[in-house]
Amino acid sequence: MRERIEAGKLFTDYCEGLPEDRINCKKRMIQFNSTMPDDVKARMTALNELLGKKQMRGWNRHFTAAMGLILP
């Protein structure tokens, strides 16, 4: 299923560990959203855990992470 995701094809997210990945992502979003706006170190740590170790140049400290269903 991960090959389909990486190829940009349709997939279902209820197999091959994806439900666990989704739950872990939601936990990280809650962790990020519960940080104080002026606690830049904690927010950057949470963002790095959520998005990976990519550089976050010009990020908005008022960013809010959300996960949900997007319909066309």
N, C-alpha and C positions, 0 to 999 in steps of 0.2 A: 504494500500500500504506500509506503514512503517513496517508492520509485514513481508512483503516479502523482504524488504531491509535488515532488521535485520536477517532474515533467510538465506540470501545470494542467494535468488531466483531472477529470471528476473523480472524487473519492468519497468514501464514507468514513467518518471519524470515530466509529465504534468498533475498531478492531486493531490488533497488533500494537497494543500499548498506548494508542492514542487517547483513550479515556484518562489514563493516568497522567499523560503529558498535559492534557487539558486541565485537570485538577491542580497539578503543580503550577501551571501558568496562572490560574485563578488565585492561588495562594500567594504567589509573588506579586500579582497586581494589588491584592489587598494589603500586602506588606508595604508596597510603594505608596499606595493611596493613604495609608495611615501615618506616614512620616510627616513631620512638621515642615512647612514651606521653607523655613530658614535653616533646616538641618541638611545642608547640601551634601555632606559626606554620606549620611544615611540614604538620601535619595539617590545619589550616584551609585552606591553599592547595590541598592535594590534595582535600579535600572540596568546595571551590568548583569545582574542575575536574570533579569527578565528578558533582556534583548541580546545578551552576549557581550563580549569584550570589545565591541566596536567603539570607536571614539564617538563621543556625544558632543560634537561641536555645536554651539548655538542652541542647545536644548532649552526649552521653556520650563522654568521652575514651577509653573502652574499647570503643567501637563498632568492629565488624569488618565490612568490606564483603565480600559474597559474591554469586555469580551462579550460578544453576543451574536445574534443572527443578523446577517445583512441580506436584505432582499432587494432584487433589482427593481 
